[in-house]
Amino acid sequence: MKIVVADKDSVGNDMDYNIYDDLGEVTYYDDKITEDNARERLAGAEVLMINKSAITDKILDDAPDLKLICEFATGFDNANIPACNRHGVKVANVVNYSTASVAQHTFALLFYLMENMRHYDEFVKDGSYANQSHFCCLDIPFHELDGMTYGIVGMGNIGRKVAQIATAFGAKVIFYSASGNSTCTDYERVEFDELLRRSDVISIHCPLSDRTRNLFSGDVFDKMKETAILINVARGAVVSEQDLAEALLNNKIKAAGLDVLNPEPMAKDSPLLQIQDSGKLIVTPHLAWASTEARRRCLEEVKKNVEAYMRGEIRNIVNP
């Protein structure tokens, strides 16, 4: 069986891809599969592994032997499911591999903002601390998460993990079901406007869908507390960058931490670039999912998906 592994650069070249060598004849590419290179690269290929390659009808036309696309990810919008269905190609994703990593990064962003870490780090490193007589510096006060109301948008695996951690810190967790289909009864479920009104912190953990695209836009920020912090580690298009930038510049909310943007990489003219104050905004380059352990789990789960396919079993197929 011929297998093509693409997008290696998006998963990391520090990973051991040799785990796939015993599956068949494997060819590796650091970059994406495109309409320009698909005919050559996918000639005779039965399995394709990707992360960010955008699958089109033309690519599938140029890969008549392709039967399975394996995502190095949970999301699969780049796989173009309608086109895959037309060509009889199955798509398999990976679930729950990055839950711990994303939850950890959620709180890394939050505490960086809550405790003004950059300010105090620079205060020490520029010599200001060594040159003062007082034993500490309290020029920007900070508050405890204990006792705050922590709002979660999307109570899936990651949302639940974040809820557990927030609870451990003493926060009161409430959540809004972005899909409307949540069965979670461990935490208080509220409507969106109530979540906005009550929450001191809101973190976003929902998939991108018609219900969630630009969910945070327009007057949504007017409904939040002026002291609220927004964290988005889900999908960039859930939050309007223009409206968020205006909300931060006009002090409608206190701060935001983002790991996802729209588009990615960040647009050179993104309105968020107006905000250079790291006490108001921190942006990381879509790395919340990418701990070493999470990426290793991802690769191993993709291998299990291919092994299941070889045995004629359905495993993590999103278009059965």
URLINSUL-V507139 format. One record per residue. N is the residue number from 1. OMEGA is omega in degrees with one decimal (NA if undefined). Layout:
n = {N | N}
omega = {OMEGA | OMEGA}
This chain:
n = {1 | 2 | 3 | 4 | 5 | 6 | 7 | 8 | 9 | 10 | 11 | 12 | 13 | 14 | 15 | 16 | 17 | 18 | 19 | 20 | 21 | 22 | 23 | 24 | 25 | 26 | 27 | 28 | 29 | 30 | 31 | 32 | 33 | 34 | 35 | 36 | 37 | 38 | 39 | 40 | 41 | 42 | 43 | 44 | 45 | 46 | 47 | 48 | 49 | 50 | 51 | 52 | 53 | 54 | 55 | 56 | 57 | 58 | 59 | 60 | 61 | 62 | 63 | 64 | 65 | 66 | 67 | 68 | 69 | 70 | 71 | 72 | 73 | 74 | 75 | 76 | 77 | 78 | 79 | 80 | 81 | 82 | 83 | 84 | 85 | 86 | 87 | 88 | 89 | 90 | 91 | 92 | 93 | 94 | 95 | 96 | 97 | 98 | 99 | 100 | 101 | 102 | 103 | 104 | 105 | 106 | 107 | 108 | 109 | 110 | 111 | 112 | 113 | 114 | 115 | 116 | 117 | 118 | 119 | 120 | 121 | 122 | 123 | 124 | 125 | 126 | 127 | 128 | 129 | 130 | 131 | 132 | 133 | 134 | 135 | 136 | 137 | 138 | 139 | 140 | 141 | 142 | 143 | 144 | 145 | 146 | 147 | 148 | 149 | 150 | 151 | 152 | 153 | 154 | 155 | 156 | 157 | 158 | 159 | 160 | 161 | 162 | 163 | 164 | 165 | 166 | 167 | 168 | 169 | 170 | 171 | 172 | 173 | 174 | 175 | 176 | 177 | 178 | 179 | 180 | 181 | 182 | 183 | 184 | 185 | 186 | 187 | 188 | 189 | 190 | 191 | 192 | 193 | 194 | 195 | 196 | 197 | 198 | 199 | 200 | 201 | 202 | 203 | 204 | 205 | 206 | 207 | 208 | 209 | 210 | 211 | 212 | 213 | 214 | 215 | 216 | 217 | 218 | 219 | 220 | 221 | 222 | 223 | 224 | 225 | 226 | 227 | 228 | 229 | 230 | 231 | 232 | 233 | 234 | 235 | 236 | 237 | 238 | 239 | 240 | 241 | 242 | 243 | 244 | 245 | 246 | 247 | 248 | 249 | 250 | 251 | 252 | 253 | 254 | 255 | 256 | 257 | 258 | 259 | 260 | 261 | 262 | 263 | 264 | 265 | 266 | 267 | 268 | 269 | 270 | 271 | 272 | 273 | 274 | 275 | 276 | 277 | 278 | 279 | 280 | 281 | 282 | 283 | 284 | 285 | 286 | 287 | 288 | 289 | 290 | 291 | 292 | 293 | 294 | 295 | 296 | 297 | 298 | 299 | 300 | 301 | 302 | 303 | 304 | 305 | 306 | 307 | 308 | 309 | 310 | 311 | 312 | 313 | 314 | 315 | 316 | 317 | 318 | 319 | 320}
omega = {179.5 | -178.1 | 175.0 | 175.9 | 179.5 | 175.6 | -179.6 | -177.1 | -179.5 | 177.3 | 175.8 | 179.6 | 173.6 | 179.4 | 179.1 | 179.6 | 179.6 | 177.8 | -179.2 | -171.5 | -179.1 | 179.6 | -177.9 | 178.1 | -171.0 | 174.5 | -174.6 | 174.8 | 177.1 | -172.6 | -172.2 | 165.5 | -179.1 | 177.0 | -179.2 | -175.3 | -172.5 | -176.2 | -179.5 | -172.7 | -174.8 | 178.6 | 178.5 | -176.1 | 177.5 | -178.7 | 176.5 | 175.2 | -176.3 | 171.5 | -175.4 | 177.4 | 179.9 | -176.1 | 179.0 | 176.1 | -179.7 | 177.9 | -179.7 | 174.7 | -178.4 | -179.8 | -172.9 | -179.0 | -175.4 | -179.6 | -174.8 | 170.8 | 178.3 | 178.4 | 167.6 | -172.7 | 171.4 | 178.4 | -177.6 | -179.4 | 178.8 | -176.0 | 177.5 | -174.3 | 178.3 | 178.7 | 178.1 | 178.0 | 179.4 | -177.5 | 178.8 | -179.0 | 177.0 | 179.3 | 178.7 | 176.6 | 178.3 | -176.6 | 168.8 | -178.4 | -172.7 | -175.2 | -178.0 | -178.0 | -178.4 | 178.3 | 178.7 | -178.5 | 176.5 | -177.8 | 173.2 | 176.9 | -176.7 | -175.3 | 173.2 | -179.8 | -176.0 | -174.1 | 174.9 | -172.1 | -178.7 | -179.0 | -175.6 | 175.4 | 179.7 | 177.8 | 178.4 | -171.8 | 178.2 | 176.2 | -176.9 | -178.9 | -179.3 | -175.7 | 177.8 | -178.4 | -176.4 | -173.9 | -179.8 | 177.9 | -176.8 | -173.5 | 172.8 | -178.1 | 173.9 | -173.4 | 179.7 | 172.5 | 176.3 | 179.2 | 178.0 | 172.8 | -176.2 | -179.4 | -179.0 | 174.5 | -178.3 | -176.4 | 171.5 | -178.1 | -178.5 | 178.3 | 178.9 | 178.8 | 177.9 | 178.4 | 178.5 | -178.6 | 179.4 | 177.7 | 178.7 | 176.8 | 176.7 | 179.9 | 173.3 | -175.8 | 168.4 | -179.2 | 173.9 | 178.6 | -177.2 | 179.5 | -174.2 | -173.9 | -176.8 | 175.4 | -177.2 | 176.9 | -178.1 | -177.0 | -177.4 | 178.0 | -177.9 | 173.4 | -171.4 | -177.7 | 177.4 | 176.4 | 179.6 | -174.9 | -171.6 | -167.1 | 169.8 | 175.9 | 172.1 | 172.7 | -172.1 | -177.2 | -175.8 | 172.4 | 173.1 | 179.9 | 176.2 | 179.9 | -172.6 | 178.9 | -177.1 | 177.3 | 177.5 | 179.5 | 175.4 | -174.5 | 178.0 | -177.3 | 174.9 | -177.5 | 179.9 | 174.3 | 176.7 | 179.6 | -174.1 | 174.3 | 179.0 | 177.0 | 176.2 | 175.2 | -176.3 | 177.0 | -174.6 | -174.2 | 174.7 | -177.4 | 173.2 | -178.3 | 179.6 | -178.0 | 176.9 | 179.3 | 179.0 | 179.0 | 179.6 | -179.2 | -179.0 | 176.1 | 175.3 | 170.1 | -174.8 | -171.1 | 177.0 | 173.4 | -174.7 | 170.1 | -178.0 | -177.0 | 175.9 | 8.7 | 172.1 | -1.7 | -177.6 | 176.2 | -178.6 | 178.3 | -179.7 | 178.0 | 179.9 | -179.7 | 174.1 | -171.8 | -179.4 | 178.8 | -178.5 | 171.0 | 177.7 | -172.0 | 167.8 | 178.4 | 173.9 | -169.4 | 175.8 | -178.5 | -177.2 | -176.6 | -155.2 | 170.4 | 178.2 | -178.5 | -178.9 | 180.0 | 176.8 | 176.8 | -179.7 | -179.8 | -179.4 | 179.1 | 175.9 | 177.5 | 178.6 | 177.0 | 179.7 | 178.8 | 177.2 | 177.6 | -179.7 | 177.3 | -178.8 | -178.8 | 176.4 | 178.6 | 177.8 | 177.2 | -175.7 | 178.6 | -177.5 | NA}
